[in-house]
């Protein structure tokens, strides 16, 4: 379930970034072709860049969630020092018996 939501969020981020880049390039062409001035289009361009920045922040949050989840899984699978010592002692006892 969580993985599906993360995949959906990543897909949405990719779509938003693609569309924002297209709009930003279109705006850039308008400025280059003198159809618009930087003064008139600057606020719009700033909004597009802000949208890209927000998607970067969303990506960072998703990576942090995935890293936290991975770390928790690794910790759940790893042995504590006490558990390792107990296993080592059992092995030593088994070797001494033989």
Rosetta blueprint (number, residue, H / E / L):
1 X L
2 X H
3 X H
4 X H
5 X H
6 X H
7 X H
8 X H
9 X H
10 X H
11 X H
12 X H
13 X H
14 X H
15 X H
16 X H
17 X H
18 X H
19 X H
20 X H
21 X H
22 X H
23 X H
24 X H
25 X H
26 X H
27 X H
28 X H
29 X H
30 X H
31 X H
32 X H
33 X L
34 X L
35 X L
36 X L
37 X L
38 X H
39 X H
40 X H
41 X H
42 X H
43 X H
44 X H
45 X H
46 X H
47 X H
48 X H
49 X H
50 X H
51 X H
52 X H
53 X H
54 X H
55 X H
56 X H
57 X H
58 X H
59 X H
60 X H
61 X H
62 X H
63 X H
64 X H
65 X H
66 X H
67 X H
68 X H
69 X H
70 X H
71 X H
72 X H
73 X H
74 X H
75 X H
76 X H
77 X H
78 X L
79 X L
80 X L
81 X H
82 X H
83 X H
84 X H
85 X H
86 X H
87 X H
88 X H
89 X H
90 X H
91 X H
92 X H
93 X H
94 X H
95 X H
96 X H
97 X H
98 X L
